[in-house]
Amino acid sequence: MLLKFVTRFAVILFAVIALTAIGIHFFFSSNTTTFWIMMMPIILGIPIVASVVLATDEELSAV
């Protein structure tokens, strides 16, 4: 069950990073290093919160 949780987290993280990269590429100038640094808490926070909210008791109690 932990594998399902980790897989879901990785998929959500990859999707958020990809969408953010596409958005930054098309909507901001080429000098976007500062914007990436400011977006990192959001990029990492969304998958963490989504994975925890979507987790079931079975996934979290499998030790």
PDBQT receptor file of N, H, CA, C and O in Angstrom, charges set to zero:
ATOM      1  N   MET A   1       0.812  -1.195   0.000  1.00  0.00    +0.000 N 
ATOM      2  CA  MET A   1       0.000   0.000   0.000  1.00  0.00    +0.000 C 
ATOM      3  C   MET A   1       0.859   1.265   0.000  1.00  0.00    +0.000 C 
ATOM      4  O   MET A   1       0.468   2.290  -0.558  1.00  0.00    +0.000 OA
ATOM      5  N   LEU A   2       2.023   1.182   0.627  1.00  0.00    +0.000 N 
ATOM      6  H   LEU A   2       2.341   0.350   1.080  1.00  0.00    +0.000 HD
ATOM      7  CA  LEU A   2       2.905   2.343   0.634  1.00  0.00    +0.000 C 
ATOM      8  C   LEU A   2       3.373   2.663  -0.780  1.00  0.00    +0.000 C 
ATOM      9  O   LEU A   2       3.576   3.827  -1.122  1.00  0.00    +0.000 OA
ATOM     10  N   LEU A   3       3.543   1.637  -1.594  1.00  0.00    +0.000 N 
ATOM     11  H   LEU A   3       3.378   0.691  -1.316  1.00  0.00    +0.000 HD
ATOM     12  CA  LEU A   3       3.953   1.844  -2.983  1.00  0.00    +0.000 C 
ATOM     13  C   LEU A   3       2.902   2.663  -3.738  1.00  0.00    +0.000 C 
ATOM     14  O   LEU A   3       3.248   3.521  -4.550  1.00  0.00    +0.000 OA
ATOM     15  N   LYS A   4       1.635   2.401  -3.473  1.00  0.00    +0.000 N 
ATOM     16  H   LYS A   4       1.354   1.704  -2.813  1.00  0.00    +0.000 HD
ATOM     17  CA  LYS A   4       0.559   3.165  -4.113  1.00  0.00    +0.000 C 
ATOM     18  C   LYS A   4       0.622   4.639  -3.695  1.00  0.00    +0.000 C 
ATOM     19  O   LYS A   4       0.440   5.531  -4.523  1.00  0.00    +0.000 OA
ATOM     20  N   PHE A   5       0.878   4.886  -2.418  1.00  0.00    +0.000 N 
ATOM     21  H   PHE A   5       1.026   4.161  -1.745  1.00  0.00    +0.000 HD
ATOM     22  CA  PHE A   5       0.992   6.250  -1.908  1.00  0.00    +0.000 C 
ATOM     23  C   PHE A   5       2.171   6.969  -2.554  1.00  0.00    +0.000 C 
ATOM     24  O   PHE A   5       2.033   8.109  -2.999  1.00  0.00    +0.000 OA
ATOM     25  N   VAL A   6       3.319   6.318  -2.610  1.00  0.00    +0.000 N 
ATOM     26  H   VAL A   6       3.431   5.392  -2.249  1.00  0.00    +0.000 HD
ATOM     27  CA  VAL A   6       4.520   6.919  -3.194  1.00  0.00    +0.000 C 
ATOM     28  C   VAL A   6       4.330   7.154  -4.687  1.00  0.00    +0.000 C 
ATOM     29  O   VAL A   6       4.754   8.184  -5.211  1.00  0.00    +0.000 OA
ATOM     30  N   THR A   7       3.701   6.216  -5.372  1.00  0.00    +0.000 N 
ATOM     31  H   THR A   7       3.356   5.379  -4.947  1.00  0.00    +0.000 HD
ATOM     32  CA  THR A   7       3.450   6.373  -6.803  1.00  0.00    +0.000 C 
ATOM     33  C   THR A   7       2.526   7.554  -7.059  1.00  0.00    +0.000 C 
ATOM     34  O   THR A   7       2.777   8.351  -7.964  1.00  0.00    +0.000 OA
ATOM     35  N   ARG A   8       1.468   7.677  -6.280  1.00  0.00    +0.000 N 
ATOM     36  H   ARG A   8       1.265   7.030  -5.545  1.00  0.00    +0.000 HD
ATOM     37  CA  ARG A   8       0.550   8.800  -6.437  1.00  0.00    +0.000 C 
ATOM     38  C   ARG A   8       1.275  10.119  -6.190  1.00  0.00    +0.000 C 
ATOM     39  O   ARG A   8       1.085  11.081  -6.935  1.00  0.00    +0.000 OA
ATOM     40  N   PHE A   9       2.102  10.172  -5.153  1.00  0.00    +0.000 N 
ATOM     41  H   PHE A   9       2.256   9.391  -4.547  1.00  0.00    +0.000 HD
ATOM     42  CA  PHE A   9       2.865  11.385  -4.860  1.00  0.00    +0.000 C 
ATOM     43  C   PHE A   9       3.782  11.741  -6.024  1.00  0.00    +0.000 C 
ATOM     44  O   PHE A   9       3.847  12.902  -6.427  1.00  0.00    +0.000 OA
ATOM     45  N   ALA A  10       4.493  10.754  -6.569  1.00  0.00    +0.000 N 
ATOM     46  H   ALA A  10       4.440   9.811  -6.241  1.00  0.00    +0.000 HD
ATOM     47  CA  ALA A  10       5.417  11.011  -7.674  1.00  0.00    +0.000 C 
ATOM     48  C   ALA A  10       4.684  11.499  -8.921  1.00  0.00    +0.000 C 
ATOM     49  O   ALA A  10       5.161  12.404  -9.606  1.00  0.00    +0.000 OA
ATOM     50  N   VAL A  11       3.545  10.916  -9.215  1.00  0.00    +0.000 N 
ATOM     51  H   VAL A  11       3.158  10.181  -8.659  1.00  0.00    +0.000 HD
ATOM     52  CA  VAL A  11       2.772  11.328 -10.392  1.00  0.00    +0.000 C 
ATOM     53  C   VAL A  11       2.263  12.759 -10.223  1.00  0.00    +0.000 C 
ATOM     54  O   VAL A  11       2.356  13.565 -11.149  1.00  0.00    +0.000 OA
ATOM     55  N   ILE A  12       1.731  13.075  -9.052  1.00  0.00    +0.000 N 
ATOM     56  H   ILE A  12       1.656  12.421  -8.299  1.00  0.00    +0.000 HD
ATOM     57  CA  ILE A  12       1.239  14.435  -8.817  1.00  0.00    +0.000 C 
ATOM     58  C   ILE A  12       2.391  15.430  -8.854  1.00  0.00    +0.000 C 
ATOM     59  O   ILE A  12       2.249  16.511  -9.424  1.00  0.00    +0.000 OA
ATOM     60  N   LEU A  13       3.532  15.085  -8.256  1.00  0.00    +0.000 N 
ATOM     61  H   LEU A  13       3.647  14.207  -7.793  1.00  0.00    +0.000 HD
ATOM     62  CA  LEU A  13       4.698  15.968  -8.266  1.00  0.00    +0.000 C 
ATOM     63  C   LEU A  13       5.169  16.228  -9.689  1.00  0.00    +0.000 C 
ATOM     64  O   LEU A  13       5.433  17.373 -10.055  1.00  0.00    +0.000 OA
ATOM     65  N   PHE A  14       5.277  15.176 -10.492  1.00  0.00    +0.000 N 
ATOM     66  H   PHE A  14       5.063  14.245 -10.194  1.00  0.00    +0.000 HD
ATOM     67  CA  PHE A  14       5.711  15.346 -11.877  1.00  0.00    +0.000 C 
ATOM     68  C   PHE A  14       4.727  16.220 -12.657  1.00  0.00    +0.000 C 
ATOM     69  O   PHE A  14       5.140  17.078 -13.437  1.00  0.00    +0.000 OA
ATOM     70  N   ALA A  15       3.436  16.001 -12.448  1.00  0.00    +0.000 N 
ATOM     71  H   ALA A  15       3.101  15.303 -11.815  1.00  0.00    +0.000 HD
ATOM     72  CA  ALA A  15       2.432  16.796 -13.161  1.00  0.00    +0.000 C 
ATOM     73  C   ALA A  15       2.508  18.269 -12.770  1.00  0.00    +0.000 C 
ATOM     74  O   ALA A  15       2.419  19.144 -13.631  1.00  0.00    +0.000 OA
ATOM     75  N   VAL A  16       2.669  18.547 -11.484  1.00  0.00    +0.000 N 
ATOM     76  H   VAL A  16       2.741  17.836 -10.785  1.00  0.00    +0.000 HD
ATOM     77  CA  VAL A  16       2.759  19.935 -11.034  1.00  0.00    +0.000 C 
ATOM     78  C   VAL A  16       4.021  20.596 -11.578  1.00  0.00    +0.000 C 
ATOM     79  O   VAL A  16       3.975  21.744 -12.022  1.00  0.00    +0.000 OA
ATOM     80  N   ILE A  17       5.147  19.884 -11.549  1.00  0.00    +0.000 N 
ATOM     81  H   ILE A  17       5.185  18.952 -11.189  1.00  0.00    +0.000 HD
ATOM     82  CA  ILE A  17       6.394  20.442 -12.087  1.00  0.00    +0.000 C 
ATOM     83  C   ILE A  17       6.259  20.703 -13.584  1.00  0.00    +0.000 C 
ATOM     84  O   ILE A  17       6.690  21.748 -14.071  1.00  0.00    +0.000 OA
ATOM     85  N   ALA A  18       5.668  19.769 -14.313  1.00  0.00    +0.000 N 
ATOM     86  H   ALA A  18       5.317  18.920 -13.918  1.00  0.00    +0.000 HD
ATOM     87  CA  ALA A  18       5.515  19.944 -15.758  1.00  0.00    +0.000 C 
ATOM     88  C   ALA A  18       4.599  21.122 -16.082  1.00  0.00    +0.000 C 
ATOM     89  O   ALA A  18       4.925  21.941 -16.941  1.00  0.00    +0.000 OA
ATOM     90  N   LEU A  19       3.467  21.212 -15.407  1.00  0.00    +0.000 N 
ATOM     91  H   LEU A  19       3.202  20.546 -14.709  1.00  0.00    +0.000 HD
ATOM     92  CA  LEU A  19       2.546  22.324 -15.662  1.00  0.00    +0.000 C 
ATOM     93  C   LEU A  19       3.158  23.667 -15.276  1.00  0.00    +0.000 C 
ATOM     94  O   LEU A  19       2.964  24.666 -15.970  1.00  0.00    +0.000 OA
ATOM     95  N   THR A  20       3.892  23.689 -14.178  1.00  0.00    +0.000 N 
ATOM     96  H   THR A  20       4.049  22.878 -13.614  1.00  0.00    +0.000 HD
ATOM     97  CA  THR A  20       4.557  24.927 -13.771  1.00  0.00    +0.000 C 
ATOM     98  C   THR A  20       5.624  25.323 -14.776  1.00  0.00    +0.000 C 
ATOM     99  O   THR A  20       5.752  26.498 -15.121  1.00  0.00    +0.000 OA
ATOM    100  N   ALA A  21       6.391  24.345 -15.248  1.00  0.00    +0.000 N 
ATOM    101  H   ALA A  21       6.287  23.391 -14.968  1.00  0.00    +0.000 HD
ATOM    102  CA  ALA A  21       7.432  24.637 -16.242  1.00  0.00    +0.000 C 
ATOM    103  C   ALA A  21       6.830  25.191 -17.527  1.00  0.00    +0.000 C 
ATOM    104  O   ALA A  21       7.353  26.147 -18.100  1.00  0.00    +0.000 OA
ATOM    105  N   ILE A  22       5.744  24.599 -17.974  1.00  0.00    +0.000 N 
ATOM    106  H   ILE A  22       5.320  23.822 -17.508  1.00  0.00    +0.000 HD
ATOM    107  CA  ILE A  22       5.081  25.085 -19.189  1.00  0.00    +0.000 C 
ATOM    108  C   ILE A  22       4.541  26.498 -18.966  1.00  0.00    +0.000 C 
ATOM    109  O   ILE A  22       4.697  27.367 -19.824  1.00  0.00    +0.000 OA
ATOM    110  N   GLY A  23       3.913  26.723 -17.829  1.00  0.00    +0.000 N 
ATOM    111  H   GLY A  23       3.786  26.017 -17.132  1.00  0.00    +0.000 HD
ATOM    112  CA  GLY A  23       3.381  28.049 -17.528  1.00  0.00    +0.000 C 
ATOM    113  C   GLY A  23       4.465  29.104 -17.440  1.00  0.00    +0.000 C 
ATOM    114  O   GLY A  23       4.311  30.199 -17.982  1.00  0.00    +0.000 OA
ATOM    115  N   ILE A  24       5.559  28.791 -16.766  1.00  0.00    +0.000 N 
ATOM    116  H   ILE A  24       5.685  27.902 -16.326  1.00  0.00    +0.000 HD
ATOM    117  CA  ILE A  24       6.657  29.752 -16.648  1.00  0.00    +0.000 C 
ATOM    118  C   ILE A  24       7.293  30.006 -18.003  1.00  0.00    +0.000 C 
ATOM    119  O   ILE A  24       7.652  31.140 -18.322  1.00  0.00    +0.000 OA
ATOM    120  N   HIS A  25       7.432  28.965 -18.795  1.00  0.00    +0.000 N 
ATOM    121  H   HIS A  25       7.141  28.044 -18.536  1.00  0.00    +0.000 HD
ATOM    122  CA  HIS A  25       8.056  29.117 -20.113  1.00  0.00    +0.000 C 
ATOM    123  C   HIS A  25       7.246  30.047 -21.019  1.00  0.00    +0.000 C 
ATOM    124  O   HIS A  25       7.818  30.891 -21.709  1.00  0.00    +0.000 OA
ATOM    125  N   PHE A  26       5.939  29.900 -21.020  1.00  0.00    +0.000 N 
ATOM    126  H   PHE A  26       5.474  29.215 -20.460  1.00  0.00    +0.000 HD
ATOM    127  CA  PHE A  26       5.114  30.667 -21.948  1.00  0.00    +0.000 C 
ATOM    128  C   PHE A  26       4.673  32.036 -21.423  1.00  0.00    +0.000 C 
ATOM    129  O   PHE A  26       4.398  32.935 -22.218  1.00  0.00    +0.000 OA
ATOM    130  N   PHE A  27       4.600  32.211 -20.110  1.00  0.00    +0.000 N 
ATOM    131  H   PHE A  27       4.823  31.481 -19.464  1.00  0.00    +0.000 HD
ATOM    132  CA  PHE A  27       4.043  33.446 -19.573  1.00  0.00    +0.000 C 
ATOM    133  C   PHE A  27       5.056  34.404 -18.962  1.00  0.00    +0.000 C 
ATOM    134  O   PHE A  27       4.698  35.527 -18.609  1.00  0.00    +0.000 OA
ATOM    135  N   PHE A  28       6.312  33.987 -18.829  1.00  0.00    +0.000 N 
ATOM    136  H   PHE A  28       6.602  33.074 -19.116  1.00  0.00    +0.000 HD
ATOM    137  CA  PHE A  28       7.307  34.842 -18.198  1.00  0.00    +0.000 C 
ATOM    138  C   PHE A  28       8.539  34.952 -19.076  1.00  0.00    +0.000 C 
ATOM    139  O   PHE A  28       8.706  34.187 -20.026  1.00  0.00    +0.000 OA
ATOM    140  N   SER A  29       9.407  35.912 -18.754  1.00  0.00    +0.000 N 
ATOM    141  H   SER A  29       9.271  36.534 -17.982  1.00  0.00    +0.000 HD
ATOM    142  CA  SER A  29      10.613  36.133 -19.552  1.00  0.00    +0.000 C 
ATOM    143  C   SER A  29      11.589  34.971 -19.387  1.00  0.00    +0.000 C 
ATOM    144  O   SER A  29      11.380  34.072 -18.572  1.00  0.00    +0.000 OA
ATOM    145  N   SER A  30      12.648  35.009 -20.172  1.00  0.00    +0.000 N 
ATOM    146  H   SER A  30      12.818  35.739 -20.835  1.00  0.00    +0.000 HD
ATOM    147  CA  SER A  30      13.605  33.901 -20.148  1.00  0.00    +0.000 C 
ATOM    148  C   SER A  30      14.433  33.874 -18.865  1.00  0.00    +0.000 C 
ATOM    149  O   SER A  30      15.022  32.841 -18.547  1.00  0.00    +0.000 OA
ATOM    150  N   ASN A  31      14.495  34.959 -18.134  1.00  0.00    +0.000 N 
ATOM    151  H   ASN A  31      14.016  35.798 -18.392  1.00  0.00    +0.000 HD
ATOM    152  CA  ASN A  31      15.258  35.012 -16.888  1.00  0.00    +0.000 C 
ATOM    153  C   ASN A  31      14.329  34.696 -15.717  1.00  0.00    +0.000 C 
ATOM    154  O   ASN A  31      13.870  35.604 -15.024  1.00  0.00    +0.000 OA
ATOM    155  N   THR A  32      14.050  33.409 -15.496  1.00  0.00    +0.000 N 
ATOM    156  H   THR A  32      14.423  32.671 -16.059  1.00  0.00    +0.000 HD
ATOM    157  CA  THR A  32      13.018  33.027 -14.528  1.00  0.00    +0.000 C 
ATOM    158  C   THR A  32      13.547  32.231 -13.347  1.00  0.00    +0.000 C 
ATOM    159  O   THR A  32      12.764  31.583 -12.653  1.00  0.00    +0.000 OA
ATOM    160  N   THR A  33      14.837  32.257 -13.098  1.00  0.00    +0.000 N 
ATOM    161  H   THR A  33      15.474  32.784 -13.662  1.00  0.00    +0.000 HD
ATOM    162  CA  THR A  33      15.388  31.493 -11.983  1.00  0.00    +0.000 C 
ATOM    163  C   THR A  33      14.770  31.930 -10.655  1.00  0.00    +0.000 C 
ATOM    164  O   THR A  33      14.445  31.090  -9.817  1.00  0.00    +0.000 OA
ATOM    165  N   THR A  34      14.611  33.206 -10.464  1.00  0.00    +0.000 N 
ATOM    166  H   THR A  34      14.876  33.890 -11.145  1.00  0.00    +0.000 HD
ATOM    167  CA  THR A  34      14.015  33.718  -9.230  1.00  0.00    +0.000 C 
ATOM    168  C   THR A  34      12.576  33.245  -9.084  1.00  0.00    +0.000 C 
ATOM    169  O   THR A  34      12.147  32.902  -7.982  1.00  0.00    +0.000 OA
ATOM    170  N   PHE A  35      11.836  33.223 -10.167  1.00  0.00    +0.000 N 
ATOM    171  H   PHE A  35      12.185  33.502 -11.062  1.00  0.00    +0.000 HD
ATOM    172  CA  PHE A  35      10.448  32.778 -10.103  1.00  0.00    +0.000 C 
ATOM    173  C   PHE A  35      10.371  31.298  -9.743  1.00  0.00    +0.000 C 
ATOM    174  O   PHE A  35       9.498  30.901  -8.971  1.00  0.00    +0.000 OA
ATOM    175  N   TRP A  36      11.273  30.468 -10.288  1.00  0.00    +0.000 N 
ATOM    176  H   TRP A  36      11.982  30.791 -10.914  1.00  0.00    +0.000 HD
ATOM    177  CA  TRP A  36      11.314  29.050  -9.941  1.00  0.00    +0.000 C 
ATOM    178  C   TRP A  36      11.573  28.871  -8.449  1.00  0.00    +0.000 C 
ATOM    179  O   TRP A  36      10.945  28.035  -7.801  1.00  0.00    +0.000 OA
ATOM    180  N   ILE A  37      12.509  29.668  -7.903  1.00  0.00    +0.000 N 
ATOM    181  H   ILE A  37      13.019  30.348  -8.430  1.00  0.00    +0.000 HD
ATOM    182  CA  ILE A  37      12.826  29.564  -6.479  1.00  0.00    +0.000 C 
ATOM    183  C   ILE A  37      11.607  29.925  -5.630  1.00  0.00    +0.000 C 
ATOM    184  O   ILE A  37      11.339  29.267  -4.624  1.00  0.00    +0.000 OA
ATOM    185  N   MET A  38      10.880  30.945  -6.018  1.00  0.00    +0.000 N 
ATOM    186  H   MET A  38      11.097  31.479  -6.835  1.00  0.00    +0.000 HD
ATOM    187  CA  MET A  38       9.685  31.341  -5.264  1.00  0.00    +0.000 C 
ATOM    188  C   MET A  38       8.560  30.316  -5.402  1.00  0.00    +0.000 C 
ATOM    189  O   MET A  38       7.740  30.195  -4.493  1.00  0.00    +0.000 OA
ATOM    190  N   MET A  39       8.497  29.590  -6.491  1.00  0.00    +0.000 N 
ATOM    191  H   MET A  39       9.163  29.688  -7.230  1.00  0.00    +0.000 HD
ATOM    192  CA  MET A  39       7.421  28.623  -6.723  1.00  0.00    +0.000 C 
ATOM    193  C   MET A  39       7.686  27.258  -6.074  1.00  0.00    +0.000 C 
ATOM    194  O   MET A  39       6.762  26.452  -5.973  1.00  0.00    +0.000 OA
ATOM    195  N   MET A  40       8.913  26.976  -5.635  1.00  0.00    +0.000 N 
ATOM    196  H   MET A  40       9.664  27.631  -5.718  1.00  0.00    +0.000 HD
ATOM    197  CA  MET A  40       9.236  25.648  -5.113  1.00  0.00    +0.000 C 
ATOM    198  C   MET A  40       8.368  25.219  -3.924  1.00  0.00    +0.000 C 
ATOM    199  O   MET A  40       7.958  24.059  -3.897  1.00  0.00    +0.000 OA
ATOM    200  N   PRO A  41       8.063  26.070  -2.946  1.00  0.00    +0.000 N 
ATOM    201  CA  PRO A  41       7.174  25.609  -1.867  1.00  0.00    +0.000 C 
ATOM    202  C   PRO A  41       5.799  25.174  -2.379  1.00  0.00    +0.000 C 
ATOM    203  O   PRO A  41       5.229  24.204  -1.881  1.00  0.00    +0.000 OA
ATOM    204  N   ILE A  42       5.277  25.878  -3.356  1.00  0.00    +0.000 N 
ATOM    205  H   ILE A  42       5.741  26.666  -3.761  1.00  0.00    +0.000 HD
ATOM    206  CA  ILE A  42       3.981  25.510  -3.933  1.00  0.00    +0.000 C 
ATOM    207  C   ILE A  42       4.114  24.227  -4.739  1.00  0.00    +0.000 C 
ATOM    208  O   ILE A  42       3.265  23.340  -4.650  1.00  0.00    +0.000 OA
ATOM    209  N   ILE A  43       5.188  24.127  -5.529  1.00  0.00    +0.000 N 
ATOM    210  H   ILE A  43       5.878  24.847  -5.601  1.00  0.00    +0.000 HD
ATOM    211  CA  ILE A  43       5.396  22.938  -6.353  1.00  0.00    +0.000 C 
ATOM    212  C   ILE A  43       5.514  21.694  -5.480  1.00  0.00    +0.000 C 
ATOM    213  O   ILE A  43       4.982  20.645  -5.841  1.00  0.00    +0.000 OA
ATOM    214  N   LEU A  44       6.185  21.783  -4.359  1.00  0.00    +0.000 N 
ATOM    215  H   LEU A  44       6.617  22.636  -4.065  1.00  0.00    +0.000 HD
ATOM    216  CA  LEU A  44       6.334  20.630  -3.476  1.00  0.00    +0.000 C 
ATOM    217  C   LEU A  44       5.140  20.458  -2.538  1.00  0.00    +0.000 C 
ATOM    218  O   LEU A  44       4.846  19.338  -2.121  1.00  0.00    +0.000 OA
ATOM    219  N   GLY A  45       4.459  21.534  -2.205  1.00  0.00    +0.000 N 
ATOM    220  H   GLY A  45       4.698  22.444  -2.544  1.00  0.00    +0.000 HD
ATOM    221  CA  GLY A  45       3.346  21.452  -1.268  1.00  0.00    +0.000 C 
ATOM    222  C   GLY A  45       2.097  20.816  -1.837  1.00  0.00    +0.000 C 
ATOM    223  O   GLY A  45       1.406  20.078  -1.135  1.00  0.00    +0.000 OA
ATOM    224  N   ILE A  46       1.797  21.087  -3.088  1.00  0.00    +0.000 N 
ATOM    225  H   ILE A  46       2.358  21.688  -3.657  1.00  0.00    +0.000 HD
ATOM    226  CA  ILE A  46       0.588  20.535  -3.713  1.00  0.00    +0.000 C 
ATOM    227  C   ILE A  46       0.601  19.006  -3.724  1.00  0.00    +0.000 C 
ATOM    228  O   ILE A  46      -0.390  18.405  -3.308  1.00  0.00    +0.000 OA
ATOM    229  N   PRO A  47       1.671  18.344  -4.179  1.00  0.00    +0.000 N 
ATOM    230  CA  PRO A  47       1.663  16.877  -4.155  1.00  0.00    +0.000 C 
ATOM    231  C   PRO A  47       1.617  16.294  -2.748  1.00  0.00    +0.000 C 
ATOM    232  O   PRO A  47       0.982  15.263  -2.528  1.00  0.00    +0.000 OA
ATOM    233  N   ILE A  48       2.279  16.939  -1.798  1.00  0.00    +0.000 N 
ATOM    234  H   ILE A  48       2.795  17.777  -1.977  1.00  0.00    +0.000 HD
ATOM    235  CA  ILE A  48       2.255  16.429  -0.430  1.00  0.00    +0.000 C 
ATOM    236  C   ILE A  48       0.837  16.480   0.126  1.00  0.00    +0.000 C 
ATOM    237  O   ILE A  48       0.341  15.485   0.653  1.00  0.00    +0.000 OA
ATOM    238  N   VAL A  49       0.194  17.614   0.012  1.00  0.00    +0.000 N 
ATOM    239  H   VAL A  49       0.598  18.423  -0.416  1.00  0.00    +0.000 HD
ATOM    240  CA  VAL A  49      -1.170  17.763   0.532  1.00  0.00    +0.000 C 
ATOM    241  C   VAL A  49      -2.139  16.856  -0.219  1.00  0.00    +0.000 C 
ATOM    242  O   VAL A  49      -2.983  16.209   0.401  1.00  0.00    +0.000 OA
ATOM    243  N   ALA A  50      -2.028  16.801  -1.540  1.00  0.00    +0.000 N 
ATOM    244  H   ALA A  50      -1.343  17.327  -2.044  1.00  0.00    +0.000 HD
ATOM    245  CA  ALA A  50      -2.934  15.960  -2.326  1.00  0.00    +0.000 C 
ATOM    246  C   ALA A  50      -2.761  14.484  -1.988  1.00  0.00    +0.000 C 
ATOM    247  O   ALA A  50      -3.751  13.762  -1.873  1.00  0.00    +0.000 OA
ATOM    248  N   SER A  51      -1.528  14.022  -1.828  1.00  0.00    +0.000 N 
ATOM    249  H   SER A  51      -0.723  14.608  -1.922  1.00  0.00    +0.000 HD
ATOM    250  CA  SER A  51      -1.294  12.617  -1.505  1.00  0.00    +0.000 C 
ATOM    251  C   SER A  51      -1.828  12.262  -0.127  1.00  0.00    +0.000 C 
ATOM    252  O   SER A  51      -2.382  11.179   0.060  1.00  0.00    +0.000 OA
ATOM    253  N   VAL A  52      -1.673  13.146   0.827  1.00  0.00    +0.000 N 
ATOM    254  H   VAL A  52      -1.224  14.027   0.675  1.00  0.00    +0.000 HD
ATOM    255  CA  VAL A  52      -2.181  12.879   2.171  1.00  0.00    +0.000 C 
ATOM    256  C   VAL A  52      -3.705  12.906   2.189  1.00  0.00    +0.000 C 
ATOM    257  O   VAL A  52      -4.328  12.066   2.839  1.00  0.00    +0.000 OA
ATOM    258  N   VAL A  53      -4.311  13.854   1.487  1.00  0.00    +0.000 N 
ATOM    259  H   VAL A  53      -3.805  14.536   0.959  1.00  0.00    +0.000 HD
ATOM    260  CA  VAL A  53      -5.772  13.946   1.454  1.00  0.00    +0.000 C 
ATOM    261  C   VAL A  53      -6.377  12.729   0.761  1.00  0.00    +0.000 C 
ATOM    262  O   VAL A  53      -7.418  12.229   1.188  1.00  0.00    +0.000 OA
ATOM    263  N   LEU A  54      -5.737  12.249  -0.302  1.00  0.00    +0.000 N 
ATOM    264  H   LEU A  54      -4.892  12.656  -0.648  1.00  0.00    +0.000 HD
ATOM    265  CA  LEU A  54      -6.274  11.119  -1.057  1.00  0.00    +0.000 C 
ATOM    266  C   LEU A  54      -5.911   9.762  -0.457  1.00  0.00    +0.000 C 
ATOM    267  O   LEU A  54      -6.419   8.738  -0.914  1.00  0.00    +0.000 OA
ATOM    268  N   ALA A  55      -5.050   9.732   0.550  1.00  0.00    +0.000 N 
ATOM    269  H   ALA A  55      -4.637  10.564   0.921  1.00  0.00    +0.000 HD
ATOM    270  CA  ALA A  55      -4.624   8.466   1.145  1.00  0.00    +0.000 C 
ATOM    271  C   ALA A  55      -5.761   7.843   1.945  1.00  0.00    +0.000 C 
ATOM    272  O   ALA A  55      -6.567   8.534   2.569  1.00  0.00    +0.000 OA
ATOM    273  N   THR A  56      -5.799   6.524   1.904  1.00  0.00    +0.000 N 
ATOM    274  H   THR A  56      -5.145   5.962   1.397  1.00  0.00    +0.000 HD
ATOM    275  CA  THR A  56      -6.787   5.794   2.695  1.00  0.00    +0.000 C 
ATOM    276  C   THR A  56      -6.127   5.282   3.967  1.00  0.00    +0.000 C 
ATOM    277  O   THR A  56      -4.902   5.313   4.090  1.00  0.00    +0.000 OA
ATOM    278  N   ASP A  57      -6.928   4.814   4.905  1.00  0.00    +0.000 N 
ATOM    279  H   ASP A  57      -7.922   4.789   4.805  1.00  0.00    +0.000 HD
ATOM    280  CA  ASP A  57      -6.387   4.274   6.153  1.00  0.00    +0.000 C 
ATOM    281  C   ASP A  57      -5.515   3.052   5.895  1.00  0.00    +0.000 C 
ATOM    282  O   ASP A  57      -4.523   2.843   6.592  1.00  0.00    +0.000 OA
ATOM    283  N   GLU A  58      -5.873   2.245   4.903  1.00  0.00    +0.000 N 
ATOM    284  H   GLU A  58      -6.679   2.416   4.336  1.00  0.00    +0.000 HD
ATOM    285  CA  GLU A  58      -5.096   1.051   4.583  1.00  0.00    +0.000 C 
ATOM    286  C   GLU A  58      -3.683   1.409   4.141  1.00  0.00    +0.000 C 
ATOM    287  O   GLU A  58      -2.725   0.726   4.504  1.00  0.00    +0.000 OA
ATOM    288  N   GLU A  59      -3.552   2.468   3.364  1.00  0.00    +0.000 N 
ATOM    289  H   GLU A  59      -4.330   3.023   3.069  1.00  0.00    +0.000 HD
ATOM    290  CA  GLU A  59      -2.234   2.877   2.888  1.00  0.00    +0.000 C 
ATOM    291  C   GLU A  59      -1.367   3.402   4.023  1.00  0.00    +0.000 C 
ATOM    292  O   GLU A  59      -0.162   3.151   4.045  1.00  0.00    +0.000 OA
ATOM    293  N   LEU A  60      -1.953   4.116   4.949  1.00  0.00    +0.000 N 
ATOM    294  H   LEU A  60      -2.932   4.320   4.931  1.00  0.00    +0.000 HD
ATOM    295  CA  LEU A  60      -1.178   4.732   6.016  1.00  0.00    +0.000 C 
ATOM    296  C   LEU A  60      -0.867   3.781   7.161  1.00  0.00    +0.000 C 
ATOM    297  O   LEU A  60       0.101   4.009   7.886  1.00  0.00    +0.000 OA
ATOM    298  N   SER A  61      -1.641   2.734   7.349  1.00  0.00    +0.000 N 
ATOM    299  H   SER A  61      -2.427   2.548   6.760  1.00  0.00    +0.000 HD
ATOM    300  CA  SER A  61      -1.411   1.817   8.462  1.00  0.00    +0.000 C 
ATOM    301  C   SER A  61      -0.605   0.589   8.065  1.00  0.00    +0.000 C 
ATOM    302  O   SER A  61      -0.362  -0.270   8.912  1.00  0.00    +0.000 OA
ATOM    303  N   ALA A  62      -0.185   0.473   6.823  1.00  0.00    +0.000 N 
ATOM    304  H   ALA A  62      -0.382   1.171   6.135  1.00  0.00    +0.000 HD
ATOM    305  CA  ALA A  62       0.589  -0.689   6.373  1.00  0.00    +0.000 C 
ATOM    306  C   ALA A  62       2.043  -0.526   6.789  1.00  0.00    +0.000 C 
ATOM    307  O   ALA A  62       2.819   0.167   6.131  1.00  0.00    +0.000 OA
ATOM    308  N   VAL A  63       2.400  -1.178   7.894  1.00  0.00    +0.000 N 
ATOM    309  H   VAL A  63       1.770  -1.742   8.428  1.00  0.00    +0.000 HD
ATOM    310  CA  VAL A  63       3.789  -1.102   8.369  1.00  0.00    +0.000 C 
ATOM    311  C   VAL A  63       4.332  -2.491   8.492  1.00  0.00    +0.000 C 
ATOM    312  O   VAL A  63       5.487  -2.671   8.876  1.00  0.00    +0.000 OA
TER     313      VAL A  63
